[in-house]
Amino acid sequence: MDVAPLGPDGLPAGPVRREPDPAAAVGGRPEVTRWVWRSTAEVYPRLLATGVRVERCYDIEDAETLLLGHEGRSGEPHSAAAALARLRGGPVPPDPPQRAAEPGAQSPLFEPHGGTSSLTLDELLAVYAEQQRRHDRAEHPERMRLLTAAESAGMLVAAEMNRAGVPWSAGVHREMLRELLGERYAGGGEPRRLAELADEVSAAFGRRVRPDLPADVIKAFAQAGIKVRSTRRWEISAVDHPAVKPLLEYKKLYRIWVAHGWTWLQDWVRDGRFRPEFHAGGTVTGRWVTNGGGALQIPKVIRRAAVADPGWRLVVADADQMEPRVLAAISRDPGLMEVAGRETDLYQSVSDRAFSGDRAQAKLAVLGAVYGQTSGDGLKNLAALRRRFPRAVAYVDDAARAGEEGRLVRTWLGRTCPPAAGAGDGTEEGGMPQEEAEERSADGWVPGYASTDSRARGRFARNFVVQGSAADWALLMLAALRRSCADMAAELVFFQHDEVIVHCPAEEAETVVAAIREAAELAGRLTFGETPVRFPFTTAVVECYADAK
């Protein structure tokens, strides 16, 4: 490993030294406050394995991804080798294929990514220096620098979370599976309870039906004179037929069996820890993803197995009404900022101003503005919202128009949505998660997408400026929280969008709660500047994750 001190211009400020031991190179230089390297995912897990913790870093390949997006070149190869080739005008090599997760093994982040690690230190520094110049050419250079710094910090947090793992009781998990699913049958077939429910569904239809096959279920309903387009919960629930109740129960338990059953437990839980592989900024909006393990979609009932170590606690923190608070901050709407400056229920405050105290209507209006529900009742709600908070609604309207016209759309810090980004597919990248979509439908709103590509891009862009700016804020919140926990035994173990979990000794719990609150406020100021907007968290100190809900 070649190591050299850098000056403010990004060039070496001292001699280059060859260090055979990366841990010794980093750990032996405590005076260095920021390390510049090609890929955090390649370097940092190896350092953590030797007990070396890095305070700050600059991830060249992650910065390349953000800069390419800002320049309207999303999708181009982002490796350091590709960046160097573009700089020198040579042929640009493709990025290596994305590596699949490897359950049940040591984190594969310890393995280098082949094909892109052969750059010399001089070549890497040339790429770094050019990236600094590209930051200067950004629409808002200082915001863009903050974004790349924040996401590099997020890469450190993700690597540390991957090493720590989520505290998990395999014994509790097995007992839950036995309670929910019954006994396991030899040969890997469906457990007892699923087999019983499948029989009930078939009996209700009067013929053998496979409830795990949507086409078979739709056909069975059609033969019963009932037309359904899908087997999703929100649609099936409205059907009056004796097969509905066992079918819905089957679907719920089947998802648990397939996604978090005995095989999942064997693959992803070891040494008392659930070990998914977190990736910061894994989607267009900047939301995190996991490479295997389904950590971001843990059913509430399965969370009973997430249990703190003896004498420790889980501090579970949920950001309160993040989307409208972020919209207030980025739109600078005076009325919405005033409402978002309170730590009380924001939707109730909006309803008092614009919807005669009807909180449900206010919530639908705000989320409709963000997610693009602008027809039917949504249009009426949006009109009421526009009268009270015109700048907020105009902000997302302008983003939608830019998306429809194929222009670049950016978050507050500069993360860029490519003009051809696909609209929602029910995932966190393209729209609201399916579970949330189904919850919305209970209020009479089943989210859909426009039939034309331009309208779909407009809806995605409308969502992007809010969700992406929220992701930017979350990175800075995590960075601040990580710094606060550095001198404690506490460890960040889980993060998704608006929720963070810290595992800590019981005596540190209240300190962690205060640190989360302070990190949220600091992140708000760093991300959006001085505004009245507050970013409160609802926190719970528990021994079991399920008890926080």
Secondary structure, 3 states (H helix, E strand, C coil): CEECCECCCCCECCCCEECCCHHHHHHCCCCCCCEEECCHHHHHHHHHHCCCCCCCEEEHHHHHHHHHHHCCCCCCCCCHHHHHHHHHCCCCCCCCCCCCCCCCCCCHHHCCCCCCCCCCHHHHHHHHHHHHHHHHCCCCHHHHHHHHHHHHHHHHHHHHHHHHCEECCHHHHHHHHHHHHCCCCCCCCCCHHHHHHHHHHHHHHCCCCCCCCHHHHHHHHHHCCCCCCCCCHHHHCCCCCCCHHHHHHHHHHHHHHHHHCHHHHHHHEECCEECCCEECCCCCCCCCEECCCCHHHCCCCHHHHCECCCCEEEEEEEECCHHHHHHHHHHCCHHHHHHHCCCCCHHHHHHHHHCCCCHHHHHHHHHHHHHCCCCCHHHHHHHHHHHHCHHHHHHHHHHHHHHHCCCCEECCCCCEECCCCCCCCCCCCCCCCHHHHHHHHCCCCCCCCCCCHHHHHHHHHHHHHHHHHHHHHHHHHHHHHHHHHCCCCCEEEEEECCEEEEEEEHHHHHHHHHHHHHHHHHHHHHHHCCCCCCCCEEEEEECEHHHHC
